[in-house]
Amino acid sequence: MGMEDFDELVSSLTPREDNEAISSYQNTTAVACPACEQPFDDMVVCKNELTSLNLDMELDLCTTIHDGNVVIFTHKP
């Protein structure tokens, strides 16, 4: 995913959380996941080399790498 594509994707999402470890965004407009092309629920950008995510529900996940950071797209089954 190129920088221009990533910036366009982020601009289409609603910011939810931004801290040292992660940035998270909610997909409120049914944007397609770049990995599976289905609408996703949330996008999480992991900023640290090691990051732990606590999930409170079962989710399907798609991933990619952008600018050296892992990007996770969540899909509620």
C-alpha positions in Angstrom: 0.0 0.0 0.0 1.5 3.3 -1.1 1.7 6.4 1.0 -0.9 8.2 -1.1 -3.3 5.2 -0.9 -2.8 5.0 2.9 -3.4 8.8 3.4 -6.6 8.5 1.3 -7.7 5.5 3.4 -7.1 7.3 6.7 -8.9 10.4 5.5 -12.0 8.3 4.9 -12.0 6.9 8.5 -13.1 8.2 11.9 -10.2 8.5 14.4 -10.8 6.7 17.7 -7.6 6.4 19.6 -4.0 7.6 19.2 -1.3 6.9 21.7 2.4 5.7 21.7 1.5 2.2 20.8 -1.4 2.4 18.4 -3.6 4.6 16.2 -7.1 3.2 15.7 -9.8 4.3 13.3 -13.4 3.3 12.8 -14.8 2.6 9.3 -18.1 4.4 9.3 -18.5 4.6 5.5 -18.0 1.0 4.5 -14.6 1.5 2.9 -13.2 -1.8 1.4 -10.3 -3.6 3.1 -7.2 -3.5 0.9 -6.5 -7.1 1.7 -9.8 -8.8 1.1 -11.9 -6.0 -0.5 -14.8 -6.5 1.9 -15.9 -3.6 4.2 -14.0 -3.6 7.5 -15.0 -2.4 11.0 -11.8 -0.9 12.4 -8.2 -0.2 11.3 -5.4 -0.4 13.9 -1.9 0.9 13.2 0.7 -0.7 15.5 3.5 1.9 16.1 5.8 -0.2 18.3 7.8 -3.3 17.3 6.0 -5.3 20.0 2.3 -4.4 20.6 -0.3 -6.4 22.5 -4.0 -6.0 21.6 -6.7 -7.0 24.0 -9.8 -8.1 22.0 -13.1 -8.4 23.7 -14.8 -10.2 20.9 -14.0 -12.7 18.1 -12.8 -10.9 15.0 -11.5 -11.9 11.6 -8.3 -10.0 10.8 -6.5 -8.8 7.7 -3.1 -7.3 7.9 -0.6 -5.3 5.8 2.6 -3.3 6.4 2.7 0.4 5.9 5.9 2.5 6.5 7.3 -0.3 8.6 4.2 -0.5 10.8 1.8 -3.4 11.0 -1.8 -2.4 10.0 -4.7 -4.6 11.1 -8.2 -4.5 9.6 -10.9 -6.0 11.8 -14.0 -7.7 10.5 -16.8 -8.8 12.8 -17.9 -12.3 11.7 
